[in-house]
Amino acid sequence: MARTSTGGFSIGFRRGWGEWQKELPNVIQWAKANQFEAIDLGAVDPADVKSVVAAGLRVGTTDLKAWSDLGSADAGKRKESVALNTDYIKSIVAAGCKNFFICVLPADPSKPRKENFANFVAGFIALCDGVKSTGARLAIEGYPGGAPWYGALACTPADYREMFKQVNSEVMAVNFDPSHLIRMGVDPLRFLGEFAPRVVHVHGKDTEIMEDELYEHGNLQPATFAPHHGFGAHHWRYTIPGHGCAHWTKMFSVLKEAKYSGCVCIELEDERYNGTDDGDKKGFIAGRQYLETV
C-alpha cells in the first residue's frame, strides 16, 4: 500500500463527485487495486465507514453535518445542529473514524466577522463538550470561502489561534491543506511550525502561482480580459501535489517530528485532471506517485 517516503504516512484520496465515485463499493475496489490506503468519505452513514474498514482501508475523515448551523445567530438552530452532530459523531466513531472534516462557513458571510466568530465559538463549545469522551477531533480546513466576502473563519493563523483559545478543547484540530495557505500568501511551513501538534489530517493538494499573470493583473481584481483557471483565478490554481509551490518533503519532516500518524489524502481539484472519470483516476494516481517519492 502507498505511503510517503518521509514519515511513512498513509496515502489516500478524498471521494469526489465523479460518476464512478457515487457507488462506494466501486471506490473501495479501485482504491485497493491502485495501492491507496485511505479514503475521505464526506458525509456518510456508519455502515459506509464500516465497509471501508472491513476492506482493510483507513477512513481519513468524514464530514460534519449542517456546518453553517453550528455558527447560526439563532441559538435554537445552533442547539439543533449540536444535537445532530453529537449523535452523528458518536455513531461514526463507533464505526471506525474519529476525524470530522469542517470548514467554518457562516450562513451569512456579510455579517461582521467577529459576530460570526462568536456564534461559532458558542456552537463548538457545546459540541466539544458533548463528544470529548469519544476521542473525536474536529478537523478544520482553512478554505477562505467564496467571493465576494471570503467569509470563512479559522483559515488564517490568527483565526485558528483565537478559535483554539476561545473554545479551549482538545477536540478542536486542523485539517492541514497547504493549497489554501499558499493561495492566501501564508507560509505553510511556518504554519506547521506553530500548529503541527494540532494536525490530525492532511489534504494532498497544492497551488501553482503564475508569476507573469500575477504581474499583469495583480492579486486583487479579477482580470479584465484573461480567463480564470479552473479551480483557481487568473494568477493561481489548485493542483495535485508536486505541480505547485508546496515543499512537501519539508512539510512531512515537520509532521514527522510532531509524531503525526494520520493520512495524506489527495483532494483532486485540478483543471488538468478533473472533468472525466478517466481524468479523476489519472489525477489521483499521479498525486500518489509523487507523494511516494517525497
C-alpha positions in Angstrom: 0.0 0.0 0.0 1.2 3.5 -0.8 3.0 5.6 1.8 5.0 8.8 1.7 8.8 8.4 1.7 9.2 10.9 4.5 7.2 10.0 7.6 5.6 6.8 6.1 2.2 8.4 6.1 -0.7 6.5 4.5 -1.7 8.0 1.1 -5.4 8.1 0.2 -7.8 10.4 -1.6 -11.0 12.4 -0.9 -14.0 10.9 -2.5 -15.2 13.4 -5.1 -18.2 14.0 -7.3 -17.3 11.9 -10.4 -19.8 9.4 -11.7 -17.6 6.5 -10.8 -17.3 7.6 -7.2 -21.0 7.5 -6.5 -21.1 3.8 -5.6 -18.8 3.3 -2.5 -18.1 -0.4 -3.3 -16.6 0.7 -6.6 -14.5 3.3 -4.9 -13.2 0.8 -2.4 -12.3 -1.7 -5.1 -10.5 0.9 -7.1 -8.6 2.3 -4.1 -7.3 -1.2 -3.2 -6.4 -2.0 -6.8 -4.4 1.2 -7.1 -2.5 0.9 -3.7 -4.3 3.6 -1.8 -4.6 3.1 1.9 -7.2 5.6 2.9 -10.4 7.3 1.8 -12.0 10.6 2.9 -15.7 9.8 2.7 -17.7 13.0 3.0 -21.0 12.9 5.0 -21.9 9.3 5.2 -23.6 6.7 7.3 -21.9 4.4 9.9 -22.4 1.5 7.5 -20.2 3.2 4.9 -17.4 3.7 7.4 -17.6 0.0 8.4 -17.4 -1.1 4.8 -14.2 0.8 4.3 -12.7 -0.5 7.5 -13.8 -4.1 6.7 -11.9 -3.8 3.4 -8.7 -3.1 5.2 -8.5 0.6 4.4 -8.4 3.6 6.7 -11.1 6.3 6.8 -9.2 9.6 6.8 -12.2 11.9 7.6 -16.0 12.1 7.4 -17.7 15.4 7.1 -19.8 17.0 9.8 -23.4 17.9 9.0 -25.1 21.3 8.9 -21.8 23.2 9.1 -23.3 26.7 9.0 -25.9 26.0 11.6 -23.2 25.3 14.2 -22.5 29.1 14.0 -26.0 30.3 13.4 -27.1 33.5 15.1 -30.3 31.6 16.0 -29.5 29.8 19.3 -32.2 27.3 18.5 -30.6 26.4 15.2 -27.2 26.1 16.9 -28.7 23.8 19.5 -30.3 21.6 16.8 -27.0 21.3 14.9 -25.0 20.5 18.0 -27.5 17.7 18.9 -27.5 16.4 15.3 -23.7 16.4 15.1 -23.2 14.9 18.6 -25.3 11.9 17.7 -23.6 11.7 14.3 -20.1 11.8 15.7 -20.8 9.2 18.3 -22.2 6.8 15.7 -19.3 7.4 13.3 -16.6 7.0 16.0 -18.2 3.7 16.9 -18.0 2.6 13.3 -14.2 3.4 13.0 -13.5 7.1 12.2 -12.5 9.8 14.7 -11.7 12.8 12.4 -14.5 15.0 11.3 -13.9 17.5 8.5 -15.4 21.0 8.6 -14.9 24.5 7.1 -16.1 27.3 9.3 -18.5 28.8 6.9 -21.1 31.2 8.3 -24.6 31.2 6.8 -24.4 35.0 6.2 -20.8 36.0 5.4 -21.8 39.6 5.0 -22.3 39.9 8.8 -19.3 41.2 10.9 -16.7 38.6 11.2 -16.5 39.0 15.0 -20.2 38.3 15.3 -20.0 35.2 13.1 -16.9 34.1 15.0 -18.6 34.4 18.4 -21.6 32.3 17.2 -19.3 29.5 16.0 -17.4 29.6 19.3 -20.6 29.0 21.2 -21.6 26.1 18.9 -18.2 24.5 19.0 -18.0 24.7 22.8 -21.3 22.9 23.1 -20.3 20.3 20.5 -16.9 19.6 22.0 -18.5 19.2 25.5 -20.8 16.6 24.0 -18.2 14.5 22.2 -15.0 14.9 24.2 -15.2 11.4 25.7 -15.3 9.8 22.3 -11.8 10.8 21.2 -13.3 12.6 18.2 -11.4 15.5 16.6 -12.9 18.4 14.6 -10.5 18.8 11.6 -10.9 22.4 10.5 -9.8 23.1 6.9 -8.6 26.7 6.1 -10.6 27.2 2.9 -11.2 31.0 2.9 -14.7 30.9 1.5 -16.0 32.2 -1.8 -16.1 35.7 -3.4 -17.0 38.4 -2.7 -16.9 38.0 1.1 -14.3 35.3 1.7 -16.2 34.9 4.9 -14.8 31.6 6.3 -13.4 31.7 9.8 -10.4 29.8 11.2 -8.5 29.8 8.0 -5.6 32.1 8.9 -3.1 31.6 11.7 -4.6 34.4 13.7 -8.2 33.0 13.5 -7.1 29.4 14.1 -5.2 30.5 17.2 -8.1 32.5 18.5 -10.6 29.7 17.8 -8.5 27.2 19.7 -8.1 29.7 22.6 -11.7 30.5 23.0 -13.1 27.0 22.5 -10.4 25.6 24.7 -10.8 21.9 23.8 -8.5 19.3 22.5 -11.4 18.2 20.3 -10.6 21.2 18.0 -7.9 20.3 15.4 -6.5 21.1 12.0 -7.1 19.6 8.6 -3.8 20.8 7.0 -4.3 21.8 3.4 -1.3 23.8 2.1 -3.1 24.9 -1.1 -5.3 27.4 0.7 -2.4 28.8 2.7 -0.3 29.3 -0.4 -3.2 30.9 -2.2 -3.7 33.4 0.7 0.0 34.2 1.0 0.5 32.3 4.3 3.7 30.2 4.5 2.6 26.6 5.1 5.9 25.6 6.7 5.7 28.5 9.3 2.1 27.5 9.9 3.2 23.9 10.7 5.8 25.2 12.9 3.0 26.6 15.1 0.1 24.2 14.5 1.7 20.8 13.7 0.6 19.3 17.1 -3.0 20.1 16.2 -2.9 18.5 12.8 -5.0 15.3 12.6 -5.4 15.1 8.8 -3.6 16.3 5.7 -5.0 17.1 2.2 -2.7 16.3 -0.6 -3.4 19.5 -2.6 -1.1 22.1 -4.0 -1.3 25.6 -5.5 0.5 26.9 -8.6 1.2 30.7 -8.7 1.6 32.1 -12.2 4.1 34.9 -11.8 3.5 36.5 -15.2 -0.2 36.6 -14.7 0.3 38.0 -11.2 2.4 40.8 -12.7 -0.1 41.5 -15.4 -3.2 41.6 -13.3 -2.2 41.7 -9.6 -4.0 39.7 -6.9 -6.9 41.9 -6.0 -9.2 42.5 -9.0 -10.4 39.8 -11.4 -8.6 40.1 -14.8 -10.5 42.1 -17.3 -9.5 40.0 -20.3 -7.5 37.0 -19.2 -9.5 33.8 -18.4 -9.7 32.3 -15.0 -8.2 28.9 -14.4 -10.4 26.0 -13.3 -10.2 25.7 -9.5 -8.4 29.0 -9.4 -8.3 32.5 -10.7 -6.2 34.3 -13.4 -2.9 34.0 -11.4 -3.3 30.9 -9.3 -4.8 27.4 -9.5 -5.2 24.4 -7.2 -3.2 21.4 -8.4 -2.3 17.8 -7.4 0.8 17.6 -5.1 4.0 18.3 -6.9 2.6 20.6 -9.6 2.5 23.7 -7.3 4.7 25.6 -4.8 4.5 23.4 -1.7 7.7 21.9 -0.2 6.2 18.5 0.6 9.4 16.9 2.0 10.0 19.8 4.4 6.3 19.7 5.5 6.3 16.0 6.0 9.5 16.3 8.0 7.8 18.8 10.4 4.8 16.5 10.7 7.1 13.5 11.4 8.9 15.5 14.1 5.5 16.2 15.6 4.7 12.5 15.6 1.8 12.9 13.1 0.3 9.5 12.4 -2.7 10.3 10.2 -3.2 10.1 6.4 -2.4 12.3 3.4 -5.5 12.2 1.2 -5.4 13.8 -2.3 -8.2 16.3 -2.8 -8.5 16.4 -6.6 -9.2 20.0 -7.7 -7.0 20.4 -10.8 -8.2 21.6 -14.2 -5.7 19.3 -15.9 -7.4 16.2 -14.5 -11.0 16.9 -13.3 -13.9 16.6 -15.6 -13.9 12.9 -16.6 -13.8 9.6 -14.8 -10.6 8.7 -16.5 -9.1 12.1 -15.7 -10.1 11.8 -12.0 -8.3 8.4 -11.8 -5.2 9.7 -13.6 -5.0 12.7 -11.2 -5.3 10.5 -8.1 -2.6 8.1 -9.4 -0.2 10.9 -10.4 -0.6 12.5 -7.0 0.0 9.2 -5.3 3.1 8.5 -7.3 4.6 12.0 -6.4 3.8 11.7 -2.7 5.5 8.3 -2.6 8.8 10.0 -3.6 8.9 12.8 -1.1 
